[in-house]
């Protein structure tokens, strides 16, 4: 091979090497750009999730329950809002239709007295249990209607009486978890667990 041919071959090798380096640089640049875009999207998604979580926390209602009339009613209120309406959903297995209250928002013992006393009959006369219920509360903020839904434990007690069988007293309300799809199944599951505890 002549010197001229060797020189041409050497130049071709250098050109091929330079092309490879250039291609590698383009690939690395593209990957870096993709990584930066992906990180920005991830950070933005986290910020959106945080804002949504913060908005949900603000919308969540802190319900306070006060027993009235020896536990015949639980009057509901909120420290910073005036609750206009509540809708209470019970475990489907209890066969109690959803109840609502407007203005005077309270849960009445009469709503659940018969089925709860029937289900808990045969054991101790005096017991304390927790009936899971889903409560949707409605209130107004300026001209906007707001709602908050959650599953609560409705704390009740039964007592034996000399005449007239057992009595039912509503004692308190405790927030348990956020309400989501399939709330009926969830209420039945929680109520089944509670009945197992009461029977044990």
C-alpha positions as CSV (number, residue, x, y, z in Angstrom):
1,X,0.0,0.0,0.0
2,X,1.4,3.3,-1.0
3,X,1.9,6.2,1.4
4,X,-1.0,8.1,-0.2
5,X,-3.4,5.1,0.3
6,X,-2.2,4.7,3.9
7,X,-2.9,8.4,4.5
8,X,-6.3,8.2,3.0
9,X,-7.1,5.1,5.1
10,X,-5.9,6.9,8.2
11,X,-8.1,9.9,7.4
12,X,-11.1,7.6,7.0
13,X,-10.5,6.0,10.4
14,X,-10.3,9.4,12.0
15,X,-13.5,10.5,10.2
16,X,-15.3,7.3,11.3
17,X,-14.1,7.9,14.9
18,X,-15.2,11.5,14.8
19,X,-18.6,10.5,13.5
20,X,-19.0,7.9,16.3
21,X,-18.1,10.5,18.9
22,X,-20.6,12.9,17.4
23,X,-23.4,10.3,17.3
24,X,-22.6,9.4,21.0
25,X,-22.7,13.0,21.9
26,X,-26.1,13.4,20.3
27,X,-27.5,10.3,22.0
28,X,-26.1,11.5,25.4
29,X,-27.6,14.9,24.8
30,X,-31.0,13.4,23.9
31,X,-31.0,11.1,27.0
32,X,-30.0,14.1,29.3
33,X,-32.9,16.2,27.8
34,X,-35.4,13.3,28.2
35,X,-34.2,12.8,31.8
36,X,-34.6,16.6,32.6
37,X,-38.1,16.7,31.1
38,X,-39.1,13.5,33.0
39,X,-37.8,15.0,36.3
40,X,-39.7,18.2,35.7
41,X,-42.9,16.2,34.9
42,X,-42.4,14.1,38.1
43,X,-41.8,17.2,40.2
44,X,-44.9,18.9,38.7
45,X,-47.0,15.8,39.4
46,X,-45.9,15.8,43.0
47,X,-46.8,19.5,43.4
48,X,-50.2,18.8,41.9
49,X,-50.7,15.8,44.2
50,X,-49.7,17.9,47.2
51,X,-52.1,20.7,46.3
52,X,-54.9,18.2,45.8
53,X,-54.1,16.6,49.2
54,X,-54.0,20.1,50.8
55,X,-57.4,21.0,49.2
56,X,-58.9,17.6,50.4
57,X,-57.6,18.3,53.9
58,X,-59.2,21.7,53.9
59,X,-62.5,20.2,52.6
60,X,-62.5,17.4,55.2
61,X,-65.0,18.3,57.9
62,X,-64.2,17.9,61.6
63,X,-67.6,16.8,62.9
64,X,-68.3,17.2,66.6
65,X,-71.1,15.0,68.1
66,X,-72.9,15.9,71.3
67,X,-75.4,13.4,72.9
68,X,-78.8,14.7,73.8
69,X,-81.8,13.3,75.7
70,X,-79.9,10.5,77.4
71,X,-78.5,9.4,74.1
72,X,-81.6,9.5,72.1
73,X,-79.9,11.8,69.6
74,X,-76.4,12.9,68.6
75,X,-76.4,16.5,67.5
76,X,-73.7,17.2,64.9
77,X,-71.8,20.4,64.4
78,X,-68.5,21.6,63.0
79,X,-66.1,24.1,64.7
80,X,-65.7,26.4,61.7
81,X,-68.7,25.6,59.4
82,X,-72.4,25.5,59.7
83,X,-73.6,22.0,58.5
84,X,-76.8,22.4,56.5
85,X,-77.5,18.8,55.8
86,X,-76.3,15.3,56.5
87,X,-77.0,12.0,54.8
88,X,-76.2,8.9,56.8
89,X,-75.7,5.5,55.1
90,X,-75.8,2.3,57.2
91,X,-74.3,-1.1,56.5
92,X,-76.6,-2.8,53.9
93,X,-76.8,-5.9,56.0
94,X,-78.6,-3.9,58.7
95,X,-81.4,-3.2,56.2
96,X,-81.8,0.4,57.3
97,X,-82.4,2.9,54.5
98,X,-80.2,6.0,54.3
99,X,-81.4,8.8,56.6
100,X,-81.0,12.6,56.2
101,X,-81.4,15.6,58.4
102,X,-81.6,19.2,57.3
103,X,-81.1,22.3,59.5
104,X,-81.2,20.4,62.8
105,X,-78.5,17.9,61.9
106,X,-78.6,15.0,64.3
107,X,-78.6,11.2,64.2
108,X,-81.5,9.6,66.1
109,X,-81.3,6.4,68.0
110,X,-84.7,5.5,66.6
111,X,-83.0,5.1,63.2
112,X,-81.1,2.0,64.3
113,X,-82.7,0.9,67.6
114,X,-84.7,-2.1,66.4
115,X,-82.1,-3.8,64.2
116,X,-79.1,-3.1,66.5
117,X,-80.9,-4.5,69.5
118,X,-82.1,-7.5,67.5
119,X,-78.6,-8.3,66.2
120,X,-77.0,-7.9,69.6
121,X,-79.7,-9.9,71.4
122,X,-78.8,-13.1,73.2
123,X,-75.6,-11.8,74.7
124,X,-74.8,-9.4,77.6
125,X,-77.5,-6.8,78.2
126,X,-75.0,-4.1,78.8
127,X,-72.4,-3.6,76.0
128,X,-70.7,-0.9,74.0
129,X,-70.3,-1.1,70.3
130,X,-69.4,0.8,67.2
131,X,-71.7,0.9,64.2
132,X,-69.8,2.0,61.0
133,X,-71.8,4.6,59.0
134,X,-71.0,6.8,56.0
135,X,-71.9,10.4,56.5
136,X,-72.0,13.0,53.8
137,X,-72.2,16.6,55.2
138,X,-73.2,19.6,53.1
139,X,-72.4,23.2,53.9
140,X,-72.0,26.6,52.2
141,X,-68.8,28.6,51.7
142,X,-70.1,32.0,50.4
143,X,-72.1,31.0,47.3
144,X,-70.5,27.6,46.9
145,X,-71.9,24.4,48.2
146,X,-69.4,22.0,49.7
147,X,-69.6,18.4,50.7
148,X,-67.5,16.0,52.8
149,X,-67.9,12.3,53.0
150,X,-66.3,9.9,55.4
151,X,-66.9,6.7,57.3
152,X,-67.5,7.1,61.0
153,X,-67.9,4.9,64.0
154,X,-71.2,5.6,65.7
155,X,-70.6,4.6,69.3
156,X,-73.6,3.1,71.0
157,X,-74.3,1.4,74.3
158,X,-77.1,-1.0,75.3
159,X,-78.5,-1.4,78.8
160,X,-80.8,-3.9,80.4
161,X,-84.1,-2.7,81.9
162,X,-86.4,-4.3,84.4
163,X,-89.4,-3.5,82.1
164,X,-89.4,-3.2,78.4
165,X,-86.3,-5.1,77.4
166,X,-83.0,-3.4,76.5
167,X,-82.4,0.2,75.7
168,X,-80.1,1.8,73.1
169,X,-78.0,4.9,73.8
170,X,-76.0,6.9,71.3
171,X,-72.7,8.1,72.9
172,X,-70.3,9.5,70.3
173,X,-69.1,9.7,66.8
174,X,-65.5,9.0,65.7
175,X,-64.1,9.5,62.2
176,X,-62.6,6.3,60.9
177,X,-61.6,6.8,57.2
178,X,-62.3,8.5,54.0
179,X,-65.3,7.2,52.1
180,X,-64.6,5.8,48.6
181,X,-66.3,3.6,46.0
182,X,-68.0,0.5,47.3
183,X,-68.9,2.1,50.6
184,X,-71.7,-0.4,51.2
185,X,-69.3,-3.4,51.1
186,X,-66.8,-1.6,53.3
187,X,-69.5,-0.8,55.9
188,X,-70.7,-4.4,55.9
189,X,-67.1,-5.6,56.4
190,X,-66.5,-3.2,59.3
191,X,-69.8,-4.1,60.9
192,X,-69.0,-7.8,60.6
193,X,-65.7,-7.3,62.3
194,X,-67.4,-5.4,65.1
195,X,-70.1,-8.1,65.6
196,X,-67.2,-10.6,65.8
197,X,-65.6,-8.5,68.5
198,X,-68.9,-8.1,70.4
199,X,-69.5,-11.9,70.2
200,X,-66.0,-12.7,71.4
